[in-house]
Amino acid sequence: MIDIRSDTVTLPTSAMRQAMHTAEVGDDVYGDDPTVNRLQDMCAELLGQEAALFMPSGTQSNLVALLTHCQRGDEYIVGADAHTFKYEGGGAAALGGIQPQTIPFADNGELPLDQVTEQVKAKDVHFAVTRLLCLENTQHGRVQTIDYMNRARLLADSHGLLLHLDGARMANAAVALGVSLEDVSKPFHTVSLCLSKGLGAPVGSVLLGDKAFIEQALRWRKVTGGGMRQAGILAAAGILAITEGFARLHEDHEHAQQLAGLLGNVAGVNVRSGWTQSNMVWLDYDSIEGVDHGQALPAYAKERGVRISVGRNAGRLVLHSGVSDKDVNTVADVVAGYFKQHVS
């Protein structure tokens, strides 16, 4: 099966499996796992942050960041379709008593900074304390510029806010911008970097910030159940993800452009203009009476060897290391075949 549901479906490379098999390990809760320590040191250096903490997942990494930054009754400003708000089970509210203040994303994936300013609460007993601004890069595959992120930091500083990046796909952003991971990380107080999406590790994210922040985050990792013992087995794959996985990300971006081009003239479906900036192709479909594309298209594609996860009226196709040049052509043929069947 060609699986383009997400870049989370990537499989560890042979080199990763070998590294995991031979990894030197210890008890990471005691801080004794040398491979975890090596991964954390590497990530801190690559992102230009003081310290790093290996986490089981990106959801936990973001949650721990929010729990560390905010007290109960505090507020964070976040995009209305952001992962930390919409797709992480309401963890900040459920476990931290942290209130989200949402703002719709602009067409380019930015949070309009004038609207952010309007939502910063005055110091008044009636209001939650606005503590944190959370951004994403990429946001649904859309790349946020260094200039925008720098302006967001200036805004945060002017209002005494902290600035956190959900950098699940920040490596894709760095590749698309032609800059380093440190360049993307630099404007932020804290960053969550996911290793198990396009970078290809089977498990794990890394939370980064200054040493004082990471010391506090370590406690919240324990509280939320993230203390893993001989975790070097997983960190070994993460080390290859941040090096070899990063080096090949440009291939996924090229495949996304290739797929967008192949689908550009297919009747019944529209490639969303301007959204193919990294490894995602977003599609909008023409409505057809009696047809739920969200059900019919995945079923049609699965019968032809392609796994797709899309909605009723729109969806994304995600390119990753498991998709070859030939696979891209196959996916395009399958999607085109589906819409030809319904449009004709």
Contacts in CASP RR format, 6 or more apart in sequence:
PFRMAT RR
TARGET T0000
AUTHOR 0000-0000-0000
METHOD contacts of the structure
MODEL  1
MIDIRSDTVTLPTSAMRQAMHTAEVGDDVYGDDPTVNRLQDMCAELLGQE
AALFMPSGTQSNLVALLTHCQRGDEYIVGADAHTFKYEGGGAAALGGIQP
QTIPFADNGELPLDQVTEQVKAKDVHFAVTRLLCLENTQHGRVQTIDYMN
RARLLADSHGLLLHLDGARMANAAVALGVSLEDVSKPFHTVSLCLSKGLG
APVGSVLLGDKAFIEQALRWRKVTGGGMRQAGILAAAGILAITEGFARLH
EDHEHAQQLAGLLGNVAGVNVRSGWTQSNMVWLDYDSIEGVDHGQALPAY
AKERGVRISVGRNAGRLVLHSGVSDKDVNTVADVVAGYFKQHVS
1 302 0 8 1.000
1 305 0 8 1.000
1 306 0 8 1.000
1 307 0 8 1.000
2 305 0 8 1.000
2 306 0 8 1.000
2 307 0 8 1.000
2 323 0 8 1.000
2 327 0 8 1.000
2 330 0 8 1.000
2 331 0 8 1.000
3 9 0 8 1.000
3 306 0 8 1.000
3 307 0 8 1.000
3 322 0 8 1.000
4 306 0 8 1.000
4 307 0 8 1.000
4 308 0 8 1.000
4 317 0 8 1.000
4 318 0 8 1.000
4 319 0 8 1.000
4 320 0 8 1.000
4 323 0 8 1.000
4 331 0 8 1.000
5 307 0 8 1.000
5 308 0 8 1.000
5 309 0 8 1.000
5 318 0 8 1.000
6 197 0 8 1.000
6 309 0 8 1.000
6 318 0 8 1.000
6 320 0 8 1.000
7 169 0 8 1.000
7 197 0 8 1.000
7 198 0 8 1.000
7 200 0 8 1.000
7 252 0 8 1.000
7 279 0 8 1.000
7 318 0 8 1.000
7 319 0 8 1.000
7 320 0 8 1.000
8 196 0 8 1.000
8 197 0 8 1.000
9 320 0 8 1.000
10 196 0 8 1.000
10 197 0 8 1.000
10 198 0 8 1.000
10 200 0 8 1.000
10 320 0 8 1.000
10 321 0 8 1.000
10 322 0 8 1.000
11 200 0 8 1.000
11 202 0 8 1.000
11 322 0 8 1.000
12 20 0 8 1.000
12 200 0 8 1.000
12 201 0 8 1.000
12 202 0 8 1.000
12 237 0 8 1.000
13 200 0 8 1.000
13 240 0 8 1.000
13 244 0 8 1.000
13 321 0 8 1.000
15 240 0 8 1.000
15 244 0 8 1.000
16 200 0 8 1.000
16 201 0 8 1.000
16 202 0 8 1.000
16 236 0 8 1.000
16 237 0 8 1.000
16 238 0 8 1.000
16 240 0 8 1.000
16 241 0 8 1.000
17 237 0 8 1.000
19 236 0 8 1.000
19 237 0 8 1.000
19 239 0 8 1.000
19 240 0 8 1.000
20 233 0 8 1.000
20 234 0 8 1.000
20 236 0 8 1.000
20 237 0 8 1.000
22 236 0 8 1.000
23 35 0 8 1.000
23 232 0 8 1.000
23 233 0 8 1.000
23 235 0 8 1.000
23 236 0 8 1.000
24 34 0 8 1.000
24 35 0 8 1.000
24 232 0 8 1.000
25 33 0 8 1.000
25 34 0 8 1.000
25 35 0 8 1.000
25 230 0 8 1.000
25 231 0 8 1.000
25 232 0 8 1.000
25 233 0 8 1.000
26 32 0 8 1.000
26 33 0 8 1.000
26 34 0 8 1.000
26 229 0 8 1.000
26 230 0 8 1.000
26 232 0 8 1.000
27 33 0 8 1.000
27 229 0 8 1.000
27 230 0 8 1.000
28 36 0 8 1.000
28 54 0 8 1.000
28 227 0 8 1.000
28 228 0 8 1.000
28 229 0 8 1.000
28 230 0 8 1.000
28 231 0 8 1.000
28 232 0 8 1.000
29 222 0 8 1.000
29 227 0 8 1.000
29 228 0 8 1.000
29 229 0 8 1.000
31 37 0 8 1.000
33 230 0 8 1.000
33 231 0 8 1.000
33 232 0 8 1.000
33 235 0 8 1.000
34 232 0 8 1.000
35 231 0 8 1.000
35 232 0 8 1.000
35 233 0 8 1.000
35 235 0 8 1.000
35 236 0 8 1.000
35 239 0 8 1.000
36 54 0 8 1.000
36 231 0 8 1.000
36 232 0 8 1.000
36 235 0 8 1.000
38 235 0 8 1.000
38 239 0 8 1.000
39 52 0 8 1.000
39 54 0 8 1.000
39 206 0 8 1.000
39 232 0 8 1.000
39 235 0 8 1.000
39 238 0 8 1.000
39 239 0 8 1.000
39 242 0 8 1.000
40 51 0 8 1.000
40 52 0 8 1.000
40 53 0 8 1.000
40 54 0 8 1.000
40 206 0 8 1.000
41 52 0 8 1.000
42 239 0 8 1.000
42 242 0 8 1.000
43 49 0 8 1.000
43 52 0 8 1.000
43 193 0 8 1.000
43 206 0 8 1.000
43 208 0 8 1.000
43 242 0 8 1.000
44 50 0 8 1.000
44 51 0 8 1.000
44 52 0 8 1.000
44 208 0 8 1.000
46 180 0 8 1.000
46 181 0 8 1.000
46 182 0 8 1.000
46 242 0 8 1.000
47 181 0 8 1.000
47 182 0 8 1.000
47 184 0 8 1.000
47 185 0 8 1.000
47 191 0 8 1.000
47 193 0 8 1.000
47 208 0 8 1.000
48 182 0 8 1.000
48 185 0 8 1.000
48 186 0 8 1.000
49 185 0 8 1.000
49 190 0 8 1.000
49 191 0 8 1.000
49 208 0 8 1.000
49 209 0 8 1.000
49 210 0 8 1.000
50 209 0 8 1.000
50 210 0 8 1.000
50 211 0 8 1.000
50 214 0 8 1.000
51 208 0 8 1.000
51 209 0 8 1.000
51 210 0 8 1.000
51 211 0 8 1.000
51 213 0 8 1.000
51 214 0 8 1.000
52 206 0 8 1.000
52 207 0 8 1.000
52 208 0 8 1.000
52 209 0 8 1.000
52 214 0 8 1.000
53 64 0 8 1.000
53 206 0 8 1.000
53 207 0 8 1.000
53 208 0 8 1.000
53 214 0 8 1.000
53 217 0 8 1.000
53 218 0 8 1.000
53 221 0 8 1.000
54 204 0 8 1.000
54 205 0 8 1.000
54 206 0 8 1.000
54 228 0 8 1.000
54 231 0 8 1.000
54 234 0 8 1.000
54 235 0 8 1.000
55 61 0 8 1.000
55 64 0 8 1.000
55 192 0 8 1.000
55 204 0 8 1.000
55 205 0 8 1.000
55 206 0 8 1.000
55 207 0 8 1.000
55 221 0 8 1.000
55 226 0 8 1.000
56 203 0 8 1.000
56 204 0 8 1.000
56 205 0 8 1.000
56 226 0 8 1.000
56 228 0 8 1.000
57 196 0 8 1.000
57 203 0 8 1.000
57 204 0 8 1.000
57 205 0 8 1.000
58 168 0 8 1.000
58 192 0 8 1.000
58 194 0 8 1.000
58 204 0 8 1.000
58 205 0 8 1.000
59 88 0 8 1.000
59 89 0 8 1.000
60 205 0 8 1.000
60 221 0 8 1.000
60 224 0 8 1.000
60 225 0 8 1.000
60 226 0 8 1.000
61 192 0 8 1.000
61 194 0 8 1.000
61 205 0 8 1.000
61 206 0 8 1.000
61 207 0 8 1.000
62 83 0 8 1.000
62 84 0 8 1.000
62 88 0 8 1.000
62 134 0 8 1.000
62 164 0 8 1.000
62 166 0 8 1.000
62 192 0 8 1.000
63 88 0 8 1.000
63 91 0 8 1.000
63 92 0 8 1.000
63 95 0 8 1.000
63 220 0 8 1.000
63 224 0 8 1.000
64 207 0 8 1.000
64 217 0 8 1.000
64 220 0 8 1.000
64 221 0 8 1.000
64 224 0 8 1.000
65 164 0 8 1.000
65 190 0 8 1.000
65 192 0 8 1.000
65 207 0 8 1.000
65 217 0 8 1.000
66 76 0 8 1.000
66 84 0 8 1.000
66 92 0 8 1.000
66 96 0 8 1.000
66 98 0 8 1.000
66 132 0 8 1.000
66 134 0 8 1.000
66 164 0 8 1.000
67 92 0 8 1.000
67 95 0 8 1.000
67 96 0 8 1.000
67 98 0 8 1.000
67 220 0 8 1.000
67 223 0 8 1.000
67 224 0 8 1.000
68 190 0 8 1.000
68 213 0 8 1.000
68 216 0 8 1.000
68 217 0 8 1.000
68 220 0 8 1.000
69 76 0 8 1.000
69 131 0 8 1.000
69 132 0 8 1.000
69 162 0 8 1.000
69 164 0 8 1.000
69 190 0 8 1.000
70 76 0 8 1.000
70 92 0 8 1.000
70 96 0 8 1.000
70 98 0 8 1.000
70 131 0 8 1.000
70 132 0 8 1.000
71 129 0 8 1.000
71 131 0 8 1.000
72 96 0 8 1.000
72 97 0 8 1.000
72 98 0 8 1.000
73 97 0 8 1.000
73 98 0 8 1.000
73 99 0 8 1.000
73 128 0 8 1.000
73 129 0 8 1.000
74 98 0 8 1.000
74 99 0 8 1.000
74 128 0 8 1.000
74 129 0 8 1.000
74 130 0 8 1.000
74 131 0 8 1.000
74 132 0 8 1.000
75 98 0 8 1.000
75 99 0 8 1.000
75 100 0 8 1.000
75 101 0 8 1.000
75 121 0 8 1.000
75 127 0 8 1.000
75 128 0 8 1.000
75 129 0 8 1.000
75 130 0 8 1.000
75 131 0 8 1.000
75 132 0 8 1.000
76 84 0 8 1.000
76 92 0 8 1.000
76 98 0 8 1.000
76 99 0 8 1.000
76 100 0 8 1.000
76 101 0 8 1.000
76 130 0 8 1.000
76 131 0 8 1.000
76 132 0 8 1.000
76 133 0 8 1.000
76 134 0 8 1.000
76 164 0 8 1.000
77 100 0 8 1.000
77 101 0 8 1.000
77 102 0 8 1.000
77 103 0 8 1.000
77 111 0 8 1.000
77 116 0 8 1.000
77 119 0 8 1.000
77 120 0 8 1.000
77 130 0 8 1.000
77 132 0 8 1.000
77 133 0 8 1.000
77 134 0 8 1.000
77 161 0 8 1.000
78 84 0 8 1.000
78 85 0 8 1.000
78 100 0 8 1.000
78 101 0 8 1.000
78 102 0 8 1.000
78 103 0 8 1.000
78 133 0 8 1.000
78 134 0 8 1.000
79 85 0 8 1.000
79 102 0 8 1.000
79 103 0 8 1.000
79 104 0 8 1.000
79 105 0 8 1.000
79 111 0 8 1.000
79 134 0 8 1.000
79 136 0 8 1.000
80 86 0 8 1.000
80 102 0 8 1.000
80 103 0 8 1.000
80 104 0 8 1.000
80 105 0 8 1.000
81 104 0 8 1.000
81 105 0 8 1.000
81 140 0 8 1.000
82 102 0 8 1.000
82 105 0 8 1.000
82 134 0 8 1.000
82 136 0 8 1.000
82 139 0 8 1.000
82 166 0 8 1.000
83 136 0 8 1.000
83 166 0 8 1.000
83 168 0 8 1.000
84 92 0 8 1.000
84 134 0 8 1.000
84 166 0 8 1.000
85 100 0 8 1.000
85 102 0 8 1.000
85 134 0 8 1.000
92 98 0 8 1.000
92 100 0 8 1.000
93 99 0 8 1.000
93 100 0 8 1.000
95 224 0 8 1.000
99 128 0 8 1.000
101 119 0 8 1.000
101 128 0 8 1.000
101 130 0 8 1.000
103 111 0 8 1.000
103 112 0 8 1.000
103 115 0 8 1.000
103 116 0 8 1.000
103 119 0 8 1.000
105 111 0 8 1.000
105 139 0 8 1.000
106 112 0 8 1.000
108 142 0 8 1.000
109 136 0 8 1.000
109 139 0 8 1.000
109 140 0 8 1.000
109 142 0 8 1.000
109 144 0 8 1.000
110 139 0 8 1.000
110 144 0 8 1.000
110 148 0 8 1.000
111 133 0 8 1.000
111 135 0 8 1.000
111 152 0 8 1.000
113 151 0 8 1.000
113 152 0 8 1.000
113 155 0 8 1.000
116 133 0 8 1.000
116 152 0 8 1.000
116 155 0 8 1.000
117 155 0 8 1.000
117 159 0 8 1.000
119 130 0 8 1.000
120 130 0 8 1.000
120 159 0 8 1.000
120 161 0 8 1.000
121 127 0 8 1.000
121 128 0 8 1.000
121 129 0 8 1.000
121 130 0 8 1.000
123 129 0 8 1.000
130 159 0 8 1.000
130 161 0 8 1.000
131 161 0 8 1.000
131 162 0 8 1.000
132 161 0 8 1.000
132 162 0 8 1.000
132 163 0 8 1.000
132 164 0 8 1.000
133 152 0 8 1.000
133 155 0 8 1.000
133 156 0 8 1.000
133 161 0 8 1.000
133 162 0 8 1.000
133 163 0 8 1.000
133 164 0 8 1.000
134 164 0 8 1.000
134 165 0 8 1.000
134 166 0 8 1.000
135 144 0 8 1.000
135 149 0 8 1.000
135 152 0 8 1.000
135 163 0 8 1.000
135 164 0 8 1.000
135 165 0 8 1.000
135 166 0 8 1.000
135 188 0 8 1.000
136 144 0 8 1.000
136 165 0 8 1.000
136 166 0 8 1.000
136 167 0 8 1.000
136 168 0 8 1.000
137 143 0 8 1.000
137 144 0 8 1.000
137 149 0 8 1.000
137 165 0 8 1.000
137 166 0 8 1.000
137 167 0 8 1.000
137 169 0 8 1.000
137 170 0 8 1.000
137 173 0 8 1.000
137 184 0 8 1.000
138 144 0 8 1.000
138 169 0 8 1.000
138 170 0 8 1.000
138 172 0 8 1.000
138 173 0 8 1.000
138 176 0 8 1.000
138 277 0 8 1.000
138 278 0 8 1.000
138 280 0 8 1.000
140 275 0 8 1.000
140 280 0 8 1.000
140 282 0 8 1.000
140 316 0 8 1.000
141 169 0 8 1.000
141 172 0 8 1.000
141 275 0 8 1.000
141 277 0 8 1.000
141 278 0 8 1.000
141 279 0 8 1.000
141 280 0 8 1.000
142 274 0 8 1.000
142 275 0 8 1.000
142 277 0 8 1.000
142 278 0 8 1.000
143 172 0 8 1.000
143 173 0 8 1.000
143 176 0 8 1.000
143 177 0 8 1.000
143 277 0 8 1.000
143 278 0 8 1.000
144 173 0 8 1.000
145 177 0 8 1.000
146 177 0 8 1.000
146 179 0 8 1.000
146 183 0 8 1.000
146 184 0 8 1.000
146 187 0 8 1.000
149 165 0 8 1.000
149 184 0 8 1.000
149 187 0 8 1.000
149 188 0 8 1.000
150 187 0 8 1.000
152 163 0 8 1.000
152 187 0 8 1.000
153 163 0 8 1.000
153 187 0 8 1.000
153 188 0 8 1.000
155 161 0 8 1.000
156 162 0 8 1.000
156 163 0 8 1.000
156 189 0 8 1.000
162 189 0 8 1.000
162 190 0 8 1.000
163 187 0 8 1.000
163 188 0 8 1.000
163 189 0 8 1.000
163 190 0 8 1.000
164 188 0 8 1.000
164 189 0 8 1.000
164 190 0 8 1.000
164 191 0 8 1.000
164 192 0 8 1.000
165 184 0 8 1.000
165 185 0 8 1.000
165 188 0 8 1.000
165 190 0 8 1.000
165 191 0 8 1.000
165 192 0 8 1.000
166 192 0 8 1.000
167 173 0 8 1.000
167 191 0 8 1.000
167 192 0 8 1.000
167 193 0 8 1.000
167 194 0 8 1.000
168 192 0 8 1.000
168 193 0 8 1.000
168 194 0 8 1.000
168 197 0 8 1.000
168 205 0 8 1.000
169 194 0 8 1.000
169 197 0 8 1.000
169 198 0 8 1.000
169 278 0 8 1.000
169 279 0 8 1.000
170 181 0 8 1.000
170 184 0 8 1.000
170 185 0 8 1.000
170 191 0 8 1.000
170 193 0 8 1.000
171 181 0 8 1.000
171 193 0 8 1.000
171 198 0 8 1.000
171 199 0 8 1.000
171 242 0 8 1.000
171 246 0 8 1.000
171 249 0 8 1.000
172 198 0 8 1.000
172 249 0 8 1.000
172 252 0 8 1.000
172 253 0 8 1.000
172 278 0 8 1.000
172 279 0 8 1.000
173 184 0 8 1.000
173 278 0 8 1.000
174 180 0 8 1.000
174 181 0 8 1.000
174 183 0 8 1.000
174 184 0 8 1.000
174 246 0 8 1.000
175 246 0 8 1.000
175 249 0 8 1.000
175 250 0 8 1.000
175 253 0 8 1.000
175 278 0 8 1.000
176 253 0 8 1.000
176 277 0 8 1.000
176 278 0 8 1.000
177 183 0 8 1.000
177 184 0 8 1.000
181 193 0 8 1.000
181 246 0 8 1.000
185 191 0 8 1.000
185 208 0 8 1.000
189 209 0 8 1.000
189 210 0 8 1.000
189 213 0 8 1.000
190 207 0 8 1.000
190 208 0 8 1.000
190 209 0 8 1.000
190 213 0 8 1.000
191 207 0 8 1.000
191 208 0 8 1.000
191 209 0 8 1.000
192 205 0 8 1.000
192 206 0 8 1.000
192 207 0 8 1.000
192 208 0 8 1.000
193 205 0 8 1.000
193 206 0 8 1.000
193 207 0 8 1.000
193 208 0 8 1.000
194 204 0 8 1.000
194 205 0 8 1.000
195 201 0 8 1.000
195 203 0 8 1.000
195 204 0 8 1.000
195 205 0 8 1.000
195 206 0 8 1.000
195 237 0 8 1.000
195 238 0 8 1.000
195 241 0 8 1.000
195 242 0 8 1.000
196 202 0 8 1.000
196 203 0 8 1.000
196 204 0 8 1.000
196 205 0 8 1.000
196 241 0 8 1.000
197 320 0 8 1.000
198 245 0 8 1.000
198 249 0 8 1.000
198 252 0 8 1.000
198 279 0 8 1.000
198 320 0 8 1.000
198 321 0 8 1.000
199 238 0 8 1.000
199 241 0 8 1.000
199 242 0 8 1.000
199 245 0 8 1.000
199 246 0 8 1.000
199 249 0 8 1.000
200 237 0 8 1.000
200 241 0 8 1.000
200 245 0 8 1.000
200 320 0 8 1.000
200 321 0 8 1.000
201 234 0 8 1.000
201 237 0 8 1.000
201 238 0 8 1.000
201 240 0 8 1.000
201 241 0 8 1.000
202 234 0 8 1.000
202 237 0 8 1.000
203 234 0 8 1.000
203 237 0 8 1.000
204 234 0 8 1.000
204 238 0 8 1.000
207 214 0 8 1.000
207 217 0 8 1.000
208 214 0 8 1.000
221 227 0 8 1.000
228 234 0 8 1.000
245 321 0 8 1.000
248 321 0 8 1.000
249 279 0 8 1.000
251 321 0 8 1.000
252 278 0 8 1.000
252 279 0 8 1.000
252 319 0 8 1.000
252 320 0 8 1.000
252 321 0 8 1.000
252 323 0 8 1.000
253 278 0 8 1.000
253 279 0 8 1.000
253 319 0 8 1.000
255 279 0 8 1.000
255 319 0 8 1.000
255 323 0 8 1.000
255 325 0 8 1.000
255 328 0 8 1.000
256 276 0 8 1.000
256 278 0 8 1.000
256 279 0 8 1.000
256 280 0 8 1.000
256 281 0 8 1.000
256 317 0 8 1.000
256 319 0 8 1.000
257 276 0 8 1.000
258 325 0 8 1.000
258 328 0 8 1.000
259 281 0 8 1.000
259 317 0 8 1.000
259 319 0 8 1.000
259 328 0 8 1.000
259 331 0 8 1.000
259 332 0 8 1.000
260 271 0 8 1.000
260 276 0 8 1.000
260 281 0 8 1.000
261 271 0 8 1.000
262 328 0 8 1.000
262 329 0 8 1.000
262 332 0 8 1.000
262 336 0 8 1.000
263 269 0 8 1.000
263 271 0 8 1.000
263 281 0 8 1.000
263 283 0 8 1.000
263 332 0 8 1.000
263 335 0 8 1.000
263 336 0 8 1.000
264 270 0 8 1.000
264 271 0 8 1.000
266 335 0 8 1.000
266 336 0 8 1.000
266 339 0 8 1.000
266 340 0 8 1.000
267 339 0 8 1.000
267 340 0 8 1.000
267 343 0 8 1.000
268 285 0 8 1.000
268 286 0 8 1.000
268 339 0 8 1.000
268 342 0 8 1.000
268 343 0 8 1.000
269 283 0 8 1.000
269 284 0 8 1.000
269 285 0 8 1.000
269 286 0 8 1.000
269 335 0 8 1.000
269 339 0 8 1.000
270 283 0 8 1.000
270 284 0 8 1.000
270 285 0 8 1.000
270 286 0 8 1.000
271 281 0 8 1.000
271 282 0 8 1.000
271 283 0 8 1.000
272 282 0 8 1.000
272 283 0 8 1.000
272 284 0 8 1.000
272 314 0 8 1.000
275 281 0 8 1.000
275 282 0 8 1.000
276 282 0 8 1.000
279 318 0 8 1.000
279 319 0 8 1.000
279 320 0 8 1.000
280 316 0 8 1.000
280 317 0 8 1.000
280 318 0 8 1.000
280 319 0 8 1.000
281 316 0 8 1.000
281 317 0 8 1.000
281 319 0 8 1.000
282 314 0 8 1.000
282 315 0 8 1.000
282 316 0 8 1.000
282 317 0 8 1.000
283 310 0 8 1.000
283 314 0 8 1.000
283 315 0 8 1.000
283 316 0 8 1.000
283 317 0 8 1.000
283 335 0 8 1.000
284 313 0 8 1.000
284 314 0 8 1.000
284 315 0 8 1.000
285 293 0 8 1.000
285 297 0 8 1.000
285 313 0 8 1.000
285 314 0 8 1.000
285 339 0 8 1.000
286 343 0 8 1.000
287 313 0 8 1.000
288 342 0 8 1.000
288 343 0 8 1.000
291 342 0 8 1.000
292 312 0 8 1.000
293 310 0 8 1.000
293 311 0 8 1.000
293 312 0 8 1.000
293 313 0 8 1.000
294 310 0 8 1.000
294 311 0 8 1.000
294 312 0 8 1.000
296 338 0 8 1.000
296 342 0 8 1.000
297 308 0 8 1.000
297 310 0 8 1.000
297 335 0 8 1.000
297 338 0 8 1.000
298 307 0 8 1.000
298 308 0 8 1.000
298 309 0 8 1.000
298 310 0 8 1.000
300 334 0 8 1.000
300 338 0 8 1.000
300 341 0 8 1.000
301 307 0 8 1.000
301 308 0 8 1.000
301 334 0 8 1.000
301 335 0 8 1.000
301 338 0 8 1.000
302 308 0 8 1.000
304 334 0 8 1.000
305 330 0 8 1.000
305 334 0 8 1.000
306 330 0 8 1.000
306 331 0 8 1.000
306 334 0 8 1.000
308 317 0 8 1.000
308 335 0 8 1.000
309 315 0 8 1.000
310 316 0 8 1.000
317 331 0 8 1.000
317 335 0 8 1.000
319 328 0 8 1.000
323 331 0 8 1.000
END
